[in-house]
Amino acid sequence: MRVGAQPKGTRVVLDLAADLYRRIFYLPEPFRIVIDVSTRPPLRDDKAEAGGKREVRRVAIDPGHGGNDTGAVGPTGLKEKDVTLDVAHRVAPLLARELKIETLLTRDSDVYVPLELRTARANAFHADLFVSIHCNASDNGRARGVQTFSLAAPHDAESTSSSETAARENAARAARTGRDVGDGQDASADDPEARREVAAILSNLNVGDMAARSRHFAELLQRASLASLAPRYPDTKDQGVKGAGFFVLAGADMPAALFETAFISNPEDEARLATADFRQKMADAIVNAIRAYREGK
Ligand SMILES: [Zn+2]
């Protein structure tokens, strides 16, 4: 590695012994430039295997929020951060036992973990899938049901409501950096700096392929959750699959989806989220979606 002073800055050169795959991007807070060098392509062709199966050996499970960041809080005080961690703790042993899949939890206790560190951990783990678990919330207390998001570039966000969700799920990061993100504002859309950050990360990925796989996995997850809930909770509302500019998904090196289990802001949904039965069904849904994805469905 060589470092040389230039008239307009400093040049850093990495001399590599072979023509390796590399990916260069930056992460904020603290600002750093990350150079990944690898002997294998960053995106393997997972459809090349026999029988149309996809290779899924490791999965990163990301329980949303934690520590001082409680996430959304329900009418009776149920905290999103506690629900998401419990669902994650139900998913991990199931994946190990039923699918022989290794799991990384981006947090394993009630601690605050910055969003970009969550995907960095998943990338270092070489996860084949990334599942972020959350609870939905709305100013409209009547909103209910299950919803799944996959990453889209900020200008591709599909609706105002997905921008609102992105703003809420990105809010901890915005608060920490002193940015003003109020209700109904998309952190990325209204903040040129955040938009540049997300764009810089996206530009380093094979965006089309990654977005398509993420979207496909998000659809499997949405379908699996409705199937898991239907027998016991037949009134579950299908809020559909949407794209949004989630910072937590932007740095992921693998297909990623953000799963909104139910609306914690709604009294009936909150009551369900408080039960072990509902949480177990959410965990079952995640495991079933991963199984379906691996089987090439
Ligand atoms: Zn959340």
Residues whose N, C-alpha, C, O or C-beta is under 5 A from the ligand:
A	BS01	ZN	G64 G71 H134 C135 E169
